[in-house]
Amino acid sequence: MAVNFPVPVPANLKPVPGIELGFAEAGIRKANRKDLLVMTLAPTATVAGVFTLNRFCAAPVQVCKAHLEGMRISNAPIRALVINTGNANAGTGEAGLANANASCAALADLLGCGASQILPFSTGVILEPLPVDRIKAGLPKAIANLKADNWYHAAEAIMTTDTLPKAASRTVEINGKTITLTGISKGAGMIKPNMATMLGFVAMDAKVAQPVLDHLVKVAADKSFNCITIDGDTSTNDSFILMATGASDVDVNDMDSPEYAALSEAVIALSQELAQLIIRDGEGATKFMTITVEEGASVEECRKIAYSIGHSPLVKTAFFASDPNLGRILAAIGYAGIDDLDVSKLNLYLDDVWVARNGGRHPDYQEADGQRVMKQSEITIRVKLARGDASATIWTCDLSHDYVSINADYRS
């Protein structure tokens, strides 16, 4: 059950000039479901990405990284993306790499470009061979329905255990011109910072120089997809791709320019919206939780503490039960790895309720107040360290019975 999830309205998802999307039902794992997506890009497009830090990264991640690096050397633009769900093509060795490359070659033949100009993405079950023949058979169908306004169907085509498609749009005015941004994401479990079982794709029609886009994709990921956690597992396939089609006459080629400032603000906001949709649709989630750590000595230590709270199964199950067993939060802070943390200065809040003051229970705190907050579907946990001016925020959800059931039955 998604938590206060704003279901996307297809008509509100704005086409981005310079990109078209087509989907197919290829039967990769299950029949009668959208499971194959093709995105084609104008030859003027620039593309940048960040990927999972899991050392067991999937074959398509390895191919994507190689093709993006080759693009920088050859200046041959990325012309299309091919995405399948139902099979992760991870833990598949040399055969998996061959299949990922074969998918690129098949799409390149149909589009009349080089195989190295295609980026492949996969999501689904790990350690199973990719049914590349089904992908090849489905590609002509996907190409046949390429449209600029297929964003909603595109979001459906990349879902796995997601219960709802994740998509959003926005516009930004730069130098009197309107830039359109639209993106999709997927993910509901195996989600942890430093990318997770998630795919994210954001497109815009600005002209963005490659070095600027390479910088922006890292900044946007760091402030969005790297700030979410559901279960603490970092997956093998995670990818976030930023595409600038160059279809508009707005140039962004300097990171110190007002144009970059305006565009980056819009990209970060859209990326955060897509990342938070993943948490709202977390497997079995009933609570959406914002964890903010303030007054830290560094952003890194604030994040360490926030992640420690957000990963704790004891904290997450307490929130599922609306049980104000808030000592679990203090314990998670204590084992976060900040060796010189002075807990006697620490303060803890649940929304407007001051729970712990100077490392101990606030004398005015009543358990009924804590329970009142914990019964809400959206909750903010705020920790003040009294160590400096740094802060960090992450987003997470509770851990319910349904999470166990969904993952126990995932391969069924």
N, C-alpha and C positions, 0 to 999 in steps of 0.2 A: 504494500500500500504506500504509494508515494506521498510525501509530506508537503502539503501546500504547493503542489506542483502546477505551474502555469502551463497547461497544455498548449502547444503551439497551434496557431490558426494558419492553415496553409496560405491563405490570401495575404497574411501579414508578413510572410517571409519574402523579402525583397530580392528579385533577381539582381545578380552582380554582372554588369556588362563584361564580356570576355570569358565567361565560364558557362558551360552547359553540363547537365547531369542526366544520366540515364541509368535505369535499373532493370534487373531481370530476376526471375525465379529460376535459379540454376539447379536447385535440388542438391546443394552442396552437402547438407546434413539432413534437412527435413524438406519434404515436398510442400508446395503451395505457400511459400513465404518468400518475400523479397530477401535475397541473400547475396546479390552481386551489384556493385555500383561502379559506374565509370564517370569520372569528371574530366572534361576536356578544357584546356586552357588556351587562350590566345597566345600567339608566338611572342607577344610583347611582355608576357608574364614573368615575374620573378617569384621564386619559391624558396622557402627556408623551413627547417624543421628541427625539433628536438625529440629525443627518443629515450626509451627505457635505459636505466643504468644496470639492469639485471645482466649479469655476465652470460646467462643462458639466453641471450636475445634471439628472437625468432629469425628465420631465413628472410622474410620480407623486410625486417628492420635492417639487416646487413646489406641487402640489395639497395634499399632506399638510401642509406648512408653513402654507399659507393656511387650511386647515380647522381646524388647531389654534389659529391666531391668532383665527379667527372664533369658535371655541368660547369663548375667554376673553372676547370682547366680548359674545356673545349668551347665554352660560351654557347653550346647548343642548349636551347631552353627546354625546360620540362614542359611536355605537351599534354600529359594526361596522368590521372591517378586511377588505379584499379583496386577496389576494396571488396574482399569477401568476408562473410560471416559464416559461422558454423564450424570452422576449422582454423586453428591458429598457425599452422605450418611452423610449429616450434618443437624443438627436440627431434628434428627430422633429419639432421645431418646433411651430407652432400646431396642426397636426393631432394631434400627440402629446398636447398639453394637452386638446384636445377629446375624444380617446379616453379619457384618464384620467378626465375629468369624466363621460363617458358611462358608464364602468364604475361610478362612484359612483352615478349617477342610476339605473341599472338595478337595483343592489342595494337602493338606498333604496326604490324602488317595491315591491320584493318584501317588504321588512321594514316598510314603513309609516312611514318617517322621512324626514328631509330629506337631500338629497344631500351637504350640507355636514357631515353627521354620520357620513360614511363616510371612512375613510382608505385610499387605494390604494397598493399596493406592487408593483413589478415587478422581475424579475431575469432575465438571459439575454443574448441577442445585442443589441448596440447598432446603431443606424442602420437599423433595419427597422421598418415600420409595425406597430403593435399590432393583432392580429386581434381587435378588440373584439367582433365578432359571435360569435366562438367563446366569448369570456368570457361574454357575455350568455346564450348557449345553455347554458353549463355552470352558471350560478348556481343555477337551480332544483334541479339535482342536488346541489349542495353544500349547499344549505339543507335538502334532504330528509334528509340524514344528519347534521345537527347533533347533536353529543353532547358531553357534558362530558369524556368519557374518550378523545377522539380525538387526543390530543397526539402519539402516535407517528406516526399517519397524517399529521398536520399537518407534522411534521418532514420526512417523505418528500415532501410536496407542494411544498416550497419548494427542493428540491435542484436544482442545475445540474450542475457537474462533481464535486460531492461524491460520495464513494463510499459514505458511510454517513450515516444520519440523525443529527442532533445534537439531543439533548433531555436535560433533567435536572430533578429536583424536590428540594425540601427543605422542612422546616418550621422554625418558630421560635416559641418560647413568649414571649408578651408579656402581662404582667398576668394570668398564669394561663390565657390562652387560646392556642390553637394557630392560627398563621397559616400557610397553605399557599402555596408559591411554585413555579411550574412555568414553564419557558421552552424555547424552541427557537431554533436559529440555523442559518444556512447560509453556506457560503463555503469555497473551497478554493484559489482563485487570485485575482490582482489585489487583493492584500491589503496594506494599508499603514496605519500609524497615521493618525489623524484620519478614521476610518471608511474602509472598503474595500468590495470587492464582497462585502458581507455584509449579511444581514438578521438581526436579533435581536429576539425578542419575549419579554418576561418579564411574567407576570401573578401577582397576589397578591390575596387577599381582604380585606386590611386596608382601612380607611377612611383615605385619605391626602389631605390638603388640597392643592389644585392648586399653590400656591407651593412647598410642601414636595416634591411629586412632581417639579416642574420642576427643583428643585435636585438631587434625588436622582438623576435620570436622567443629569445631567451628571457628577456625582461617580462614579457606577457606570461610565459609559462611559470616563471618564478613567483609571480603574483597571483596565479590562478590555479592551474592544474597541479602545481607543486605545493599547494596549500590545502589539499583535500586528503582525507583518509577515511576509509570505511572499516577495513579489517587488518591493516598493517602489512598486507602482502603486496610486494612489487612484482608485477607480471613481466612477461617475456616479449610483449608485442606493442607496448605503449608508444604512441606517436602523436605529436601535435604539429600540424602543418599550417603555415601562414602563407597565403598566396596573394600577390598584388598583380592584377591583370594588366595594368597600364592602359586601360581603355579610356580613362579620363585624361584631362590635360593638367592635372594637379601633380606636380613633381615634389617628391620628398627625398632629398639626397644629402641631407645634412642633419646629424643627430642633435645639433645645437640650434636648429631652426624652429621658429614658431609652428611651422607646418608639421614637423615631427612631433612636437609637444601635443598638438591637437589630435593627430592621428594616433599616437601611442595611447593617449587617454581613452580613446574610443575602442581601440583594440583590447586594451587591458580590461575595460568594463565589460565588453562582450565575452571575453575569455572567462572572466569571473562568473558571469551569468551561466555560461555553458558548464563550467566546473561545478558550480553549486547545484545545477540540475542533476548531475551525477549523484551527489550526496542526497538530494531530496528523493531520488529514486533508488537509493541504496537497498540492497537485498534485505527485505524484511523490515526496513526502517519505519519507525513510528515517530521519531523525534529528529529535528534538524538542530544541530548544536554549533554555535559559534564559540570558539575558544580564543580569547585574547590575553596575551601576557604583556604587561606594561612595566615600565621603570626598570628595564634590564640593562646590563652592562653592554650587551651587543644583541643585534637581531638574531644571531646564531643561537645564543643561549635562550632567548625568548622562544624561538621555534622548537628547540630541544624540549623545553618544558611543555609547550603546547602539544607537540606530538606525543609526548609521554602520556599526557592526560587522554588525548584522542585515541591512542592505540590500546589503552587499558581495557581488557574485557570486563574487569570488575567495575570500572566506572561506567562503561557502556551498558552493562546489564542492569546496574542500579537505576540508570536513567530510563531504561525500558520499563522497569517496574515502578517508576516514580517514587523510588525509595531514597529519601535524603540521607543515605549512608555516605556522607561527604568526606569522611576521613579517607576514603579511597582516593579522592582527588589529591589530598595532601600527601598520601603515600606515593602517588605517581609523580608528583613534583619532586619529592625527596629522592627518588631513584633515577631522575632524569640525567644525572651525570654532571651536575654543576657542583664541583667539589667544595668550592668556597662559599656556597649559598648560606646566608645567615637567615634561617627560617624564623628567627625571633622578630624579624621585620616584615614578614610576609602577610599580605591581606588577600582574602578570597571573597568574591561576590558571586551570587547567582542572580542575574538581572539586577533588581534593585535591593536585593537582600544581602546584607553584610554578614557573611557566615563566620569568617575567621579574622581576628584582629591581632596583629603582632605575633603570629604563629600559633595562636590558641583560639578556642571558641569565643566568638564575640559574646559578651555577657547579655546582650539584648536579643541574641538569635534564638528563635523558636522553631522547632522542627516543623511545625505546621506551616510556617512561612516558606521553608525550603520545599516542602511537599507541594505547596501551591504552585511554585514556579515549575517544579519538575513535572507536573501534570500538563503543562503547556506543550504544544507541538513544536514550538520554537523557543530555544533557551540560549542564553549567553552566559558562559563561564568566564569570569574576569579575574586575573591574578595580577597583583601588584608586588613587585620584588624589592622596591626601594634600593636599587643598585645603580640607576642611571636613567638615560632618556630613551633607550631603544624599546621597540615594541614589535609584536608580530601577531598575526591572526591566522587561524586555520579553521576549516569547517569539517564537521564530521556528523555521524548519526549514532543512534543507539544500536544495540545488538539484541536481536529478538529470537524467539523460537523459530520463526520463519526463515531467518538467515541459515540456520542449521539445516532445515528441511530443503531449502532451495539448493544448497550446495551438496547435500547428500544425494539429491536426485538429478544433479546437473547432467550426467551422461546418459540418463535414462531416455 
